[in-house]
Amino acid sequence: QVQLVERGGGKMQVGGSLRLSCTPSGRVFNAEIWAWFRQAPGKEREFVASISWTYGHLWYTNSVKGRFTISRSSAENTLYLQMDSLRPEDTGVYFCAAGAPTLAATQDQFLVWGQGTQVTVSS
C-alpha cells in the first residue's frame, strides 16, 4: 500500500520559516488533488492548502493566505509547503494527503495520508 512520507517539521520561533515535503512511497493513482492538513493540540484536524497536480490550481484556508505556499515538483514527485511568518497558532501536526477529486474536497475524500510531522512555533 502506498504511503506518504512527510519531512521538514521542527521547532521555530515566531516569524521564522519552515518547508515541509511529502513524498509517496510508490505511485498514487487518481491523485490529481494533493493537500496539507494540520491538527493542533486538542483540536480537530483542519484543511491548510491544496493543489491540483496537473494544472497547479491552488486553494488556501484564510489563516495562511500570504504566509504559506503549496507547490509540487513532478520531477521529484514531491509536494511542498513553504511556511513563512510562522505564528504560535500554526503549531500542530501537519499531514499531507492525496487522491481527492476537487480542491475543496473534505478530508474523507482523500485516498492516501501521511503519518504527519510536528511543527512547533514558540514566541
DSSP file (Angstrom, degrees, kcal/mol; ACC not computed):
  #  RESIDUE AA STRUCTURE BP1 BP2  ACC     N-H-->O    O-->H-N    N-H-->O    O-->H-N    TCO  KAPPA ALPHA  PHI   PSI    X-CA   Y-CA   Z-CA
    1    1 A Q              0   0    0      0, 0.0     2,-0.1     0, 0.0    24,-0.0   0.000 360.0 360.0 360.0 134.6    0.0    0.0    0.0
    2    2 A V        -     0   0    0     25,-0.1     2,-0.3    23,-0.1    25,-0.0  -0.438 360.0-168.7 -69.5 138.0    1.3    3.4   -1.0
    3    3 A Q        -     0   0    0     -2,-0.1    22,-2.8   109,-0.1     2,-0.4  -0.914  17.3-132.2-123.9 154.9    2.2    5.7    1.9
    4    4 A L  E     -Ab  24 114A   0    109,-1.0   111,-0.7    -2,-0.3     2,-0.6  -0.896  17.8-154.8-105.2 136.5    3.0    9.4    2.0
    5    5 A V  E     -A   23   0A   0     18,-2.3    18,-2.1    -2,-0.4     2,-0.3  -0.947   5.5-158.6-118.2 116.9    6.1   10.5    4.0
    6    6 A E  E     +A   22   0A   0     -2,-0.6     2,-0.3    16,-0.2    16,-0.2  -0.698  14.8 173.8 -92.6 144.9    6.3   14.0    5.4
    7    7 A R  E     +A   21   0A   0     14,-2.3    14,-2.6    -2,-0.3   110,-0.1  -0.957  44.2  59.7-141.0 160.5    9.6   15.6    6.3
    8    8 A G        +     0   0    0     -2,-0.3    11,-0.3     1,-0.3    -1,-0.1   0.378  61.0 135.5 106.9  -3.7   10.7   19.0    7.4
    9    9 A G        +     0   0    0     12,-0.1     2,-0.3     9,-0.1    -1,-0.3  -0.190  21.9 117.4 -69.4 170.4    8.9   19.6   10.7
   10   10 A G  E     -e  119   0B   0    108,-0.9   110,-2.7   107,-0.1     2,-0.4  -0.986  60.9 -49.6 163.3-164.4   10.6   21.0   13.7
   11   11 A K  E     +e  120   0B   0     -2,-0.3     2,-0.3   108,-0.2   110,-0.2  -0.841  50.7 167.7-106.3 140.3   10.7   23.9   16.2
   12   12 A M  E     -e  121   0B   0    108,-2.7   110,-2.3    -2,-0.4     2,-0.1  -0.991  31.1-116.0-149.1 151.0   10.8   27.5   15.1
   13   13 A Q  E >   -e  122   0B   0     -2,-0.3     3,-2.2   108,-0.2   110,-0.2  -0.469  52.6 -75.0 -83.9 161.7   10.4   30.9   16.6
   14   14 A V  T 3  S+     0   0    0    108,-2.0    73,-0.2     1,-0.3    -1,-0.1  -0.293 121.5  23.6 -55.2 134.3    7.6   33.3   15.7
   15   15 A G  T 3  S+     0   0    0     71,-2.9    70,-0.7     1,-0.3    -1,-0.3   0.293  99.2 118.5  90.9  -9.4    8.3   34.9   12.4
   16   16 A G    <   -     0   0    0     -3,-2.2    70,-2.2    70,-0.2     2,-0.3  -0.075  56.2-122.1 -80.8-175.3   10.5   32.1   11.2
   17   17 A S        +     0   0    0     67,-0.2     2,-0.3    68,-0.2    67,-0.2  -0.943  21.9 178.7-132.8 150.4   10.1   29.7    8.2
   18   18 A L  E     - C   0  83A   0     65,-2.2    65,-3.3    -2,-0.3     2,-0.5  -0.981  15.8-147.6-143.0 151.7    9.9   26.0    7.6
   19   19 A R  E     - C   0  82A   0     -2,-0.3     2,-0.3   -11,-0.3    63,-0.2  -0.981  12.8-161.3-124.3 122.6    9.5   24.0    4.5
   20   20 A L  E     - C   0  81A   0     61,-2.6    61,-2.1    -2,-0.5     2,-0.3  -0.718   5.0-163.2 -96.3 148.8    7.6   20.7    4.6
   21   21 A S  E     -AC   7  80A   0    -14,-2.6   -14,-2.3    -2,-0.3     2,-0.4  -0.941   5.9-163.1-130.1 157.0    7.9   18.0    2.0
   22   22 A C  E     +AC   6  79A   0     57,-2.2    57,-2.7    -2,-0.3   -16,-0.2  -0.972   9.7 178.7-143.0 121.6    5.7   15.0    1.2
   23   23 A T  E     -A    5   0A   0    -18,-2.1   -18,-2.3    -2,-0.4     2,-0.2  -0.985  23.8-129.5-128.5 132.4    6.8   12.1   -1.0
   24   24 A P  E     -A    4   0A   0      0, 0.0   -20,-0.2     0, 0.0   -22,-0.0  -0.494  10.7-137.4 -78.1 150.1    4.9    8.9   -1.8
   25   25 A S  S    S-     0   0    0    -22,-2.8     2,-0.2    -2,-0.2   -21,-0.1   0.657  86.5  -6.9 -78.4 -15.6    6.5    5.5   -1.3
   26   26 A G  S    S-     0   0    0    -23,-0.3     2,-0.4     0, 0.0     0, 0.0  -0.812 105.0 -44.4-155.4-164.3    5.0    4.5   -4.7
   27   27 A R        -     0   0    0     -2,-0.2     2,-0.7    -3,-0.0   -25,-0.1  -0.614  45.0-149.9 -80.7 132.6    2.7    5.6   -7.4
   28   28 A V    >   -     0   0    0     -2,-0.4     3,-0.7     3,-0.1     2,-0.1  -0.890  16.9-147.0-102.5 109.1   -0.6    7.2   -6.2
   29   29 A F  T 3  S+     0   0    0     -2,-0.7     3,-0.1     1,-0.2     0, 0.0  -0.439  76.1  11.2 -77.4 149.2   -3.2    6.6   -8.8
   30   30 A N  T 3  S+     0   0    0      1,-0.2     2,-0.7    -2,-0.1     3,-0.3   0.860  85.1 145.6  55.6  38.9   -6.0    9.1   -9.5
   31   31 A A    <   +     0   0    0     -3,-0.7    -1,-0.2     1,-0.2    22,-0.1  -0.525   5.0 135.6-108.8  65.1   -4.1   11.6   -7.4
   32   32 A E        +     0   0    0     -2,-0.7    21,-3.7    68,-0.3     2,-0.5   0.901  65.2  55.8 -75.3 -41.0   -4.9   14.9   -9.1
   33   33 A I  E     +GF  52 100B   0     67,-1.0    66,-1.6    -3,-0.3    67,-1.1  -0.825  64.3 177.8-101.3 127.2   -5.5   16.8   -5.9
   34   34 A W  E     +GF  51  98B   0     17,-2.5    17,-2.6    -2,-0.5     2,-0.3  -0.882   9.2 175.8-120.4 154.8   -3.0   16.9   -3.1
   35   35 A A  E     -GF  50  97B   0     62,-2.5    62,-2.2    -2,-0.3     2,-0.4  -0.979  28.0-129.3-155.2 164.0   -3.3   18.8    0.2
   36   36 A W  E     +GF  49  96B   0     13,-2.9    12,-2.5    -2,-0.3    13,-1.6  -0.967  25.4 178.7-116.5 137.9   -1.9   19.7    3.5
   37   37 A F  E     -GF  47  95B   0     58,-2.9    58,-2.7    -2,-0.4     2,-0.3  -0.854   8.4-158.2-125.9 165.1   -3.9   19.5    6.7
   38   38 A R  E     -GF  46  94B   0      8,-2.5     8,-3.4    -2,-0.3     2,-0.4  -0.992   8.7-154.5-145.6 155.5   -2.9   20.2   10.3
   39   39 A Q  E     - F   0  93B   0     54,-2.0    54,-2.4    -2,-0.3     6,-0.2  -0.951  12.0-155.9-133.5 113.7   -4.1   19.2   13.8
   40   40 A A    >   -     0   0    0      4,-0.5     3,-2.3    -2,-0.4    52,-0.2  -0.476  44.4 -75.8 -81.4 157.4   -3.4   21.5   16.7
   41   41 A P  T 3  S+     0   0    0      0, 0.0    -1,-0.1     0, 0.0     3,-0.1  -0.309 118.4   3.7 -55.6 127.3   -3.3   20.0   20.3
   42   42 A G  T 3  S+     0   0    0      1,-0.3     2,-0.3    -3,-0.1    -2,-0.0   0.535 114.9  99.5  76.5   6.6   -6.8   19.3   21.5
   43   43 A K  S <  S-     0   0    0     -3,-2.3    -1,-0.3     1,-0.0     2,-0.1  -0.783  76.4 -98.4-122.8 166.4   -8.4   20.3   18.2
   44   44 A E        -     0   0    0     -2,-0.3    -4,-0.5     1,-0.1     2,-0.1  -0.441  49.5 -90.9 -78.6 156.3   -9.7   18.6   15.1
   45   45 A R        -     0   0    0     -6,-0.2     2,-0.3    -2,-0.1    -6,-0.3  -0.447  50.8-164.9 -65.9 138.5   -7.7   18.2   12.0
   46   46 A E  E     -G   38   0B   0     -8,-3.4    -8,-2.5    -2,-0.1     2,-0.2  -0.901  22.4-100.4-130.5 156.7   -8.2   21.2    9.6
   47   47 A F  E     +G   37   0B   0     -2,-0.3   -10,-0.2   -10,-0.2     3,-0.1  -0.465  34.6 170.5 -72.7 141.9   -7.5   22.0    6.0
   48   48 A V  E     -     0   0B   0    -12,-2.5    13,-2.5     1,-0.4     2,-0.3   0.706  58.7 -27.0-114.8 -56.5   -4.5   24.2    5.2
   49   49 A A  E     -GH  36  60B   0    -13,-1.6   -13,-2.9    11,-0.2    -1,-0.4  -0.989  49.5-161.4-161.6 154.3   -3.9   24.2    1.4
   50   50 A S  E     -GH  35  59B   0      9,-2.5     9,-1.7    -2,-0.3     2,-0.3  -0.960   3.8-167.1-141.0 161.0   -4.5   22.1   -1.7
   51   51 A I  E     -GH  34  58B   0    -17,-2.6   -17,-2.5    -2,-0.3     2,-0.6  -0.998  24.3-125.8-147.5 143.6   -3.1   22.0   -5.2
   52   52 A S  E  >  -G   33   0B   0      5,-2.0     4,-2.4    -2,-0.3   -19,-0.2  -0.838  22.8-146.4 -90.3 125.5   -4.1   20.3   -8.5
   53   53 A W  T  4 S+     0   0    0    -21,-3.7    -1,-0.1    -2,-0.6   -20,-0.1   0.873  91.3  40.1 -64.1 -39.8   -1.0   18.4   -9.6
   54   54 A T  T  4 S+     0   0    0    -22,-0.2    -1,-0.2     1,-0.1   -21,-0.0   0.926 129.4  23.9 -77.4 -45.3   -1.6   18.8  -13.4
   55   55 A Y  T  4 S-     0   0    0      2,-0.1    -2,-0.2     0, 0.0    -1,-0.1   0.578  93.6-127.7-103.1 -12.3   -2.7   22.4  -13.6
   56   56 A G     <  +     0   0    0     -4,-2.4    -3,-0.1     1,-0.2     2,-0.1   0.680  44.8 165.6  75.4  15.9   -1.3   23.9  -10.4
   57   57 A H        -     0   0    0     -5,-0.2    -5,-2.0     1,-0.1     2,-0.3  -0.414  21.7-150.8 -66.2 144.6   -4.5   25.4   -9.2
   58   58 A L  E     -H   51   0B   0     -7,-0.2     2,-0.3    -2,-0.1    -7,-0.2  -0.817  21.0-176.6-122.9 156.1   -4.3   26.4   -5.5
   59   59 A W  E     -H   50   0B   0     -9,-1.7    -9,-2.5    -2,-0.3     2,-0.3  -0.952  10.1-176.8-151.4 131.2   -6.6   26.8   -2.6
   60   60 A Y  E     -H   49   0B   0     -2,-0.3   -11,-0.2   -11,-0.2     2,-0.2  -0.936  30.2-115.2-128.5 149.7   -5.7   28.0    0.9
   61   61 A T    >>  -     0   0    0    -13,-2.5     3,-1.7    -2,-0.3     4,-0.7  -0.594  39.8-113.0 -74.5 150.0   -7.5   28.4    4.2
   62   62 A N  G >4 S+     0   0    0      1,-0.3     3,-0.8    -2,-0.2    -1,-0.1   0.822 109.9  63.8 -58.1 -35.5   -7.8   32.1    5.1
   63   63 A S  G 34 S+     0   0    0      1,-0.2    -1,-0.3     3,-0.0   -15,-0.0   0.662 110.0  37.8 -68.7 -14.9   -5.5   32.0    8.1
   64   64 A V  G X> S+     0   0    0     -3,-1.7     4,-2.5   -16,-0.2     3,-2.3   0.470  81.9 125.4-113.6  -4.1   -2.4   31.0    6.0
   65   65 A K  T << S+     0   0    0     -3,-0.8     4,-0.1    -4,-0.7    -3,-0.0  -0.330  82.1  14.8 -58.9 132.5   -3.0   33.1    2.9
   66   66 A G  T 34 S+     0   0    0      2,-0.4    -1,-0.3     1,-0.1     3,-0.1   0.295 127.1  58.8  85.8 -10.3    0.0   35.3    2.1
   67   67 A R  T <4 S+     0   0    0     -3,-2.3    17,-2.1     1,-0.2     2,-0.3   0.701  98.5  50.9-117.5 -37.6    2.2   33.3    4.5
   68   68 A F  E  <  -D   83   0A   0     -4,-2.5    -2,-0.4    15,-0.2     2,-0.4  -0.788  60.0-164.2-107.2 148.6    2.1   29.7    3.2
   69   69 A T  E     -D   82   0A   0     13,-2.5    13,-2.9    -2,-0.3     2,-0.4  -0.976   4.2-158.4-133.7 121.2    2.8   28.4   -0.3
   70   70 A I  E     +D   81   0A   0     -2,-0.4     2,-0.3    11,-0.2    11,-0.2  -0.791  25.6 156.3 -94.6 139.9    1.9   25.0   -1.5
   71   71 A S  E     -D   80   0A   0      9,-1.6     9,-3.1    -2,-0.4     2,-0.3  -0.954  25.1-146.2-153.1 169.6    3.7   23.6   -4.5
   72   72 A R  E     -D   79   0A   0     -2,-0.3     2,-0.5     7,-0.2     7,-0.2  -0.984   5.7-149.0-142.4 154.7    4.7   20.4   -6.2
   73   73 A S  E  >> -D   78   0A   0      5,-2.7     5,-1.8    -2,-0.3     4,-1.1  -0.962   4.2-170.4-124.2 112.0    7.6   19.1   -8.3
   74   74 A S  T  45S+     0   0    0     -2,-0.5    -1,-0.1     2,-0.2     3,-0.0   0.879  90.0  55.9 -67.2 -36.2    6.7   16.5  -10.8
   75   75 A A  T  45S+     0   0    0      1,-0.2    -1,-0.2     2,-0.1    -2,-0.0   0.876 118.8  32.4 -63.1 -37.3   10.4   15.7  -11.4
   76   76 A E  T  45S-     0   0    0      2,-0.2    -1,-0.2   -53,-0.0    -2,-0.2   0.494 100.9-133.7 -96.6  -5.8   10.9   15.0   -7.7
   77   77 A N  T  <5 +     0   0    0     -4,-1.1     2,-0.4     1,-0.2    -3,-0.2   0.922  62.3 134.0  52.7  46.5    7.4   13.6   -7.2
   78   78 A T  E   < - D   0  73A   0     -5,-1.8    -5,-2.7   -55,-0.1     2,-0.4  -0.976  51.3-146.2-135.3 140.5    7.2   15.7   -4.1
   79   79 A L  E     -CD  22  72A   0    -57,-2.7   -57,-2.2    -2,-0.4     2,-0.3  -0.831  23.3-163.5-100.1 142.2    4.6   18.0   -2.5
   80   80 A Y  E     -CD  21  71A   0     -9,-3.1    -9,-1.6    -2,-0.4     2,-0.3  -0.882  19.1-164.8-126.0 157.0    5.9   21.0   -0.6
   81   81 A L  E     -CD  20  70A   0    -61,-2.1   -61,-2.6    -2,-0.3     2,-0.6  -0.865  10.9-162.1-138.6 107.1    4.5   23.5    1.9
   82   82 A Q  E     -CD  19  69A   0    -13,-2.9   -13,-2.5    -2,-0.3     2,-0.6  -0.794  10.4-165.7 -87.7 122.2    6.6   26.6    2.4
   83   83 A M  E     +CD  18  68A   0    -65,-3.3   -65,-2.2    -2,-0.6     2,-0.2  -0.938  12.1 172.1-117.3 113.7    5.6   28.2    5.7
   84   84 A D        +     0   0    0    -17,-2.1   -67,-0.2    -2,-0.6   -68,-0.2  -0.728  59.0  25.2-114.6 164.9    6.7   31.8    6.4
   85   85 A S  S    S-     0   0    0    -70,-0.7    -1,-0.2    -2,-0.2   -68,-0.2   0.910  85.7-157.2  49.1  49.0    5.9   34.3    9.1
   86   86 A L        -     0   0    0    -70,-2.2   -71,-2.9    -3,-0.2   -70,-0.2  -0.208  10.0-161.5 -62.7 146.7    5.1   31.5   11.4
   87   87 A R    >   -     0   0    0    -73,-0.2     3,-2.1   -72,-0.1     4,-0.2  -0.858  33.3-108.8-123.9 158.2    2.8   32.1   14.4
   88   88 A P  G >  S+     0   0    0      0, 0.0     3,-1.8     0, 0.0    33,-0.3   0.853 117.7  62.6 -56.1 -33.9    2.2   30.2   17.6
   89   89 A E  G 3  S+     0   0    0      1,-0.3   -49,-0.0   -49,-0.0    -3,-0.0   0.552  88.9  70.3 -72.1  -5.1   -1.3   29.1   16.2
   90   90 A D  G <  S+     0   0    0     -3,-2.1    -1,-0.3     2,-0.0    29,-0.1   0.530  73.7 118.5 -83.1  -6.4    0.5   27.3   13.4
   91   91 A T    <   +     0   0    0     -3,-1.8     2,-0.3    -4,-0.2    29,-0.2  -0.348  42.2  86.0 -61.9 136.1    1.7   24.7   15.9
   92   92 A G  E    S- I   0 119B   0     27,-2.7    27,-2.8   -52,-0.2     2,-0.6  -0.939  81.2 -59.4 161.2-179.1    0.4   21.2   15.2
   93   93 A V  E     -FI  39 118B   0    -54,-2.4   -54,-2.0    -2,-0.3     2,-0.5  -0.846  49.5-147.8 -93.0 126.4    1.0   18.0   13.4
   94   94 A Y  E     -FI  38 117B   0     23,-3.1    23,-1.9    -2,-0.6     2,-0.4  -0.832  14.6-170.2-101.5 129.7    1.0   18.6    9.6
   95   95 A F  E     -F   37   0B   0    -58,-2.7   -58,-2.9    -2,-0.5     2,-0.3  -0.917  11.9-148.3-117.8 140.7   -0.4   15.8    7.3
   96   96 A C  E     -F   36   0B   0     -2,-0.4    18,-2.0   -60,-0.2     2,-0.3  -0.822  19.8-176.4-102.2 153.9   -0.2   15.5    3.6
   97   97 A A  E     -FJ  35 113B   0    -62,-2.2   -62,-2.5    -2,-0.3     2,-0.3  -0.973   5.0-170.7-146.5 155.1   -3.0   13.8    1.7
   98   98 A A  E     +FJ  34 112B   0     14,-2.2    14,-2.2    -2,-0.3    13,-1.5  -0.972  51.0  54.4-145.9 157.6   -3.6   12.8   -1.9
   99   99 A G  E     +     0   0B   0    -66,-1.6   -65,-0.1    -2,-0.3    -1,-0.1   0.559  59.4 140.1 101.1   9.4   -6.3   11.5   -4.2
  100  100 A A  E     -F   33   0B   0    -67,-1.1   -67,-1.0     1,-0.1    -1,-0.3  -0.460  51.9-130.8 -82.2 161.0   -9.3   13.8   -3.7
  101  101 A P  S    S+     0   0    0      0, 0.0     2,-0.3     0, 0.0    -1,-0.1   0.748  82.1  24.6 -83.4 -24.0  -11.5   14.9   -6.7
  102  102 A T  S >  S-     0   0    0      4,-0.1     3,-1.4     1,-0.1    -2,-0.1  -0.919  76.5-112.5-139.9 163.2  -11.5   18.6   -6.1
  103  103 A L  T 3  S+     0   0    0     -2,-0.3    -1,-0.1     1,-0.3   -44,-0.1   0.832 118.3  48.2 -62.2 -33.1   -9.5   21.4   -4.4
  104  104 A A  T 3  S+     0   0    0    -54,-0.0    -1,-0.3    -3,-0.0   -54,-0.0   0.084  84.2 144.1 -97.0  23.6  -12.3   21.9   -1.8
  105  105 A A    <   -     0   0    0     -3,-1.4     2,-0.1     1,-0.1    -5,-0.1  -0.220  50.5-116.5 -63.4 151.3  -12.6   18.2   -1.0
  106  106 A T    >   -     0   0    0      1,-0.1     3,-1.8   -59,-0.0     4,-0.3  -0.416  32.1-101.5 -81.6 165.7  -13.4   17.1    2.5
  107  107 A Q  G >  S+     0   0    0      1,-0.3     3,-1.7     2,-0.2    -1,-0.1   0.856 119.2  59.8 -59.7 -37.1  -10.9   15.0    4.4
  108  108 A D  G 3  S+     0   0    0      1,-0.3    -1,-0.3     3,-0.0    -3,-0.0   0.609  95.4  65.3 -70.8  -8.2  -12.8   11.8    3.9
  109  109 A Q  G <  S+     0   0    0     -3,-1.8     2,-0.3    -7,-0.0    -1,-0.3   0.553  79.7  96.3 -88.2  -8.3  -12.4   12.2    0.1
  110  110 A F    <   -     0   0    0     -3,-1.7   -11,-0.2    -4,-0.3   -10,-0.1  -0.673  58.8-160.7 -85.4 137.2   -8.6   11.9    0.2
  111  111 A L        +     0   0    0    -13,-1.5     2,-0.4    -2,-0.3   -12,-0.2   0.812  69.8  36.0 -88.1 -33.2   -7.4    8.4   -0.5
  112  112 A V  E     -J   98   0B   0    -14,-2.2   -14,-2.2  -109,-0.0     2,-0.3  -0.966  63.6-175.2-131.2 139.3   -3.9    8.4    0.9
  113  113 A W  E     -J   97   0B   0     -2,-0.4  -109,-1.0   -16,-0.2   -16,-0.2  -0.919  17.6-132.1-130.5 154.7   -2.5   10.1    4.0
  114  114 A G  B     -b    4   0A   0    -18,-2.0  -109,-0.2    -2,-0.3     3,-0.1  -0.450  29.5-111.5 -93.2 177.4    0.9   10.5    5.6
  115  115 A Q        -     0   0    0   -111,-0.7  -110,-0.1     1,-0.2   -20,-0.1   0.647  60.9-116.9 -85.0 -17.2    1.7    9.9    9.3
  116  116 A G        -     0   0    0    -20,-0.1     2,-0.4   -23,-0.0   -21,-0.2   0.026  15.2-122.3  99.5 153.3    2.3   13.6   10.0
  117  117 A T  E     - I   0  94B   0    -23,-1.9   -23,-3.1  -110,-0.1     2,-0.3  -0.999  27.0-117.5-135.6 138.0    5.2   15.8   11.0
  118  118 A Q  E     - I   0  93B   0     -2,-0.4  -108,-0.9   -25,-0.2     2,-0.4  -0.560  25.0-172.7 -81.9 132.7    5.3   18.0   14.1
  119  119 A V  E     -eI  10  92B   0    -27,-2.8   -27,-2.7    -2,-0.3     2,-0.5  -0.994   4.0-175.3-121.2 126.0    5.6   21.8   13.7
  120  120 A T  E     -e   11   0B   0   -110,-2.7  -108,-2.7    -2,-0.4     2,-0.5  -0.982   4.9-169.6-126.2 123.6    6.1   23.8   16.9
  121  121 A V  E     -e   12   0B   0     -2,-0.5     2,-0.3   -33,-0.3  -108,-0.2  -0.953  10.2-172.2-115.2 122.2    6.2   27.6   16.9
  122  122 A S  E      e   13   0B   0   -110,-2.3  -108,-2.0    -2,-0.5    -2,-0.0  -0.853 360.0 360.0-117.8 150.3    7.3   29.4   20.0
  123  123 A S              0   0    0     -2,-0.3  -110,-0.1  -110,-0.2    -1,-0.1   0.425 360.0 360.0 -93.3 360.0    7.3   33.0   21.0
